[in-house]
Amino acid sequence: MTIDRENALARLRGGDFLQLGMDADDVRQGLWPEAVVTYTVGFPVAVGAGFWLDEVEAAVARGATGLVLSASGPSVLKDLEGLRARFPDLCLSGFSPAEVLRLELGFDALRAAGLSLFGNAAGDAGVVDEAWIAMHRAAHQAGLPSVAVLVLRSSDSDEEWVSMLERVAALQRETGGFLAVEPRIEHMARSLDEVTGARYLKMVALCRLILETVPHVQVDWGIFGPKVLQVALRFGADDAGLVVASERDRRVPSHHSGEEELRRIIRDAGFMPSQRDGVYGRQFVY
């Protein structure tokens, strides 16, 4: 149910909020008819300066199936090769366009060193402009799939938000390289000018409606909390993001922690939770 620009803008500015969610949910069900919501158990690691072995071994012992990488120094390729050799079964994903540009990293070299998926790094906060598009195009041409992290800012106009989705849709038609899209909000102090939960949910729904050929819409329960996460799962999202391995066993509800709590939240929304790997392949359904 791809919608055009005029329809998307009208839905952002008003219209039937619940109908928007139901339309997006219909598309999600068409893509993923099983009532399953995925998540991954991983660990964020800064590479490029060594000293990662102990923390990665601890994360693997806690059940991590992948690492979300950021660049902290010049020896990124050496560290990647070391990680791949030491932990051949881990999915290595991450890095932001800004990091790749700053360190002059080539995607052929990153893929050869062991990277499985580009993007989705914690600090991935770039603007979806021509440079961003060129970076993801280069990753896809090198055989690296990627995640489109869309940072929503309260200062952005409706037109800018829809244009962002249109640029991603155009590149997906060209390369087919995006595995997922993840709308995020710009981190800022609480204020009246923030992106609201309702507006965030509208963008989740529009991601699903406009980006029908991107397999997954990923959301993060650390943005607005469990209740908004549950609504997002009925507004087109099918992936609940990352459980940090070091906090996997927590029983206290907390953003980004507590695997059992996340499974409960998913079940209460009417879905079966499924752990996945770093490239969105299902591993275990609970």
Summary of the structure (lengths in Angstrom):
residues: 286
radius of gyration: 18.2
end to end distance: 30.5
largest distance: 53.2
contacts: 980
relative contact order: 0.17
helix: 44%
strand: 21%
